[in-house]
Amino acid sequence: MKRRLLVLLFVCAVRTVCGCHSYRVDAVVENRTGAAIELLEVDYPSASFGVDKLASSADYRYGFQVRGSGPIKVQYTESVQPSASQRMRQISGPTVFERQEGRLEIVLLPDGKAEFHAELSPR
């Protein structure tokens, strides 16, 4: 009985030391376009996230895991003044790799531009 208990404790200790590590990227999308945007979608390898509406000067936060590798792509719809018609914007960002973790800041700017600030672990 003592031997089984010792083996069980050893297995638990090994799992704790070598345990699963969840690689997470904490993303924030900042709307600095000067107007509200709609249908925001951020694509990354194997998945995407987004929100229906994001007010001017608002931020949207989301955490995700990268599976595979590929570029970050952002798309959203903005109203074009004075006609109030809508324009779809598509912007490509940096490439991310599986098992990276850290922080990704996406700053949406006027005229369909964006800045990407990535503080990610090496691949």
N, C-alpha and C positions, 0 to 999 in steps of 0.2 A: 504494500500500500504506500509506504514512504517513497519507494522508487518511482511509482506512477505519479505521485504528487510532484516529485523533483523533476521528472521528465515534463510534466505539464507546465510547471513554472519555468523551466528552461525554454520550452517552445514559446510561451507567452513573452518571455524576455527577448528572445530573438525577433519575434514579430514586432515588438515595440521598437527595438533598435533599428531593424531593417524595414520597418513598416511601409505601408503605401504612402507616397507623398502625392498630394493633389496639386498639380501645377495649375495656377490660376492667374489670369490676366484681369486686372481691375481696370475697366475702361470708363472714361468719362467723355461724353460728347457735349461740347459747348456751342450753343447757338449764338454766334456773334455776327450774324448776317444783317442785323438791323430790322428784321421782320420775323414774324412767326413762320415756321415751316411745317409741312405735313408729310406724312408717310415716310418718315426717316427709317432707313434700313442700313445696317452695317453688316456686311458679309465678311466672313473669315473662313478658313478652310473647314469644311464639313458642316457649317451651320451659319446662322445669322441671328441678329436681334434688332429691335427697333421700337418705335413708338408712333402712334397715330399723329400726334401734334406735339410740337415743342415751341413754346413761346420765345419771343425775342429775349436774349440775355439769360435764358434758362439752361440748365445742365441736365443731362440724363446719364445715370450711372448704371453699369452692368458688369457682371463678372462672368468670365467664360474660360473654357479650356480649349487649347488648340489641338486638333487632331489632324495630322498631316502637315503640309506646308503650303503656303500660297499668299497672295497679296490680300490686304485689307481693302475692301471696296465700300464706298459710302454713296448712297443715293437718297435724294429727298426731292420734294416738290415745293416750289416757292411761288408766291403770287408776284406777278410782274405789274408794277404800277405804271401809268394810271389806268390801264385797261383792265386790270385785275384778272388777266388770263394767267394760266399756270405754266411753269417751266420746270421740267425734270432736270435735276443736276446729278451728274455721276462723276465721282472722283476716286482715283486709285491711290492707295497709300503704301506703306512699307510691307514687305514680305515678313510673315511670321512663321515660326517653325514649331513643330510638336515639342512638348516638354519645356517651352519657354514660360516664364512667369514674370510678373512685375506689373507695371503700370503703362497704360496707353491713353494719351490725351489726344482727342480729335477736336480741333477748333475750326468750326465752320465760319467762313468769312464771306463778305459781300462778293458779288459777281461770280459765284460758283467756285470759289477758291477754298482751300483748307490747309491747315497746318497739322502735322502729325508729330507728336512728341512721345517717343517710345523709350521707356526705361525698362527694358526686358533683359532677362538673363541670357547669356550666350546659348546658342543652340547646342 
